Structures are given as C-alpha cells and as structure tokens.
Amino acid sequence: MNTTTRAILQTVMTSDASLTEPERGFVRRLLDGDFGETAVPIATVGERLLVTQKRAAEMLSVNRVTIWRMTRDGMLHPVEILPGMLRYSLKEITRLAQAGTATENLSRGSRGLGAVASAA
C-alpha cells in the first residue's frame, strides 16, 4: 500500500465517527497489511444480497439464457420474490464465478491434452 493510501485510511479512522466497529476493524486490518480473503466482505452495507438475472449473467460473463438454463438444471437456486420474478443469491453467484474460473482452466487444459493425444 502506498503512503498516500495509508494516510487517507488513517485519516478516515481518526476523523469519521460514523464508522461502525466492523468497518473500523476492516480498515485496521488493511493498515496492518492483512489483505486475505477474510478481510473482504461478500456484501458491503447497502449492497443487495439478491441480484437480478441480468446482473447474475454479467457477473458470470454469460448470457441471460444461460442463467435460465443453469436454473433449470439445478446449478442455481433462485428466490421467487413475486410469481415469475426471480432473484439470485449474490453469495451463490460469487461462488460459481470463483469455481467456474478454476473449472474453465481445468477443462481447457484437458481439451488441449485430448487434442494432442488424438493428433499423435
């Protein structure tokens, strides 16, 4: 972390009385250099815990039809707010995005090996 960022965070800690204790703890961990996964909250204050189909598609870098198919196939478990109005758990979408990146890299590697084996 550069010195300007550190100074800004220290100023916020000393001058912002509206910070909650969890927010203060988060800033303290940043100042101490703890950038681990546990330091980053899944949803910040005011952020929605349920997202629309469109937002879920954007987060996973897929088409909205793919989100519908993933729901149909049981990969996603939407919450029905009103009849026909579905929302998706931000936590579930985030988990799929992280798992999808690892799975995508693995499947690309295995396809590459299969192509090499069949060519030989």
N, C-alpha and C positions, 0 to 999 in steps of 0.2 A: 504494500500500500504506500502510495507516495505521501510526502509530508503535507501537502495541501489537503488531501482527503482526510488524513489523520486529524489535522487541525479543525476541519469542518465537523467531524464526528465528535471531537472533544468539546467543541463549542455547543453543539446540539445537546450533549449530555449535561452541560452545566447551565444552559440557559433555557431549555424547553421544559417547563413544568408540566406540560400536558402528556409527556411520555409515560406510558404505563410501565409497571415493573418488568413484564416480559420484553417490552421494547428496549428498556434500558439494559437488560441482560443481553439481548441480541447485539446491541451496539458495543457493550463491554467485550463480548466475545470477538467481534470484528476488530476492535482495538488491540486485543490480545493476540490476534493473528489466527484465530480459530475459524477457518473457512470451510469446515467439514459439512457434510450433508445435513447433520442435525441442526446446524446453525441457520439453515434456510427454511423458513416456514412454507408449508404447502400453499396455504392461503393467507394473505395478509388481511388486516382489518378492513372491512368494506368490500373485499373481493368475494365474488359469488362462489359458492361451493358446488352449484349445479350449473352446467353450461348447455347452450343450445346445440342442436345437431350441426348447425353451420360452424360454430366455434369449435366443437369437437373435431370436425373434419379439418379445420385449419390447423389445430394443434397436432393432429396426427399426419398432416400433409396428404390427405386422401380426399376423395370426392364424397359428397353427402350420400350418394347411393351406396358407397362402401360402408358408411356408418350404418345405414339401414340394414345392409347385408350382415354386418357384424352383430347387430342387434338380433336379427332373425336367427343367426347361427349360435347365439348364446354367448358370444365373446364380450358383449356389452350388456349391461343391465340398467336400462333407463328407468327413471321415475316418471310416472304419468301424473302431471300436475292437474290437468283437466282432460276430459276424453279427447284423445288424439294429440295432446300436447306433451311431448316427451322432453325430458332434460336428462343430462348425463352427469355423473359424479366426476368432479374435477380430479379427485384422487385416482379414480379408475382410469381416466383418460391419461393422466400423467404416468401411471404405472404401465399402461400399454405402450405409451410413447417410448419409455425407457427400455422396456422389454423388446419392443419392435426394432429398435436400433440394433440391439445385440443379435436378435433373430435374423434380421436382414443381413448383417455382416456374415453370420454363420452360413445362411443359405446361399449367399453369393459365393462364398468360398467352396461350398460343397458342389455347387453347379459347375464352378470352374474346374474342380478336380474331376468331375464326371466327364466334362468335355475333353479334358486332357486324356483321360483313360480311354474314351471311345475313339479318339483320334489315333491313339497308338496302336 
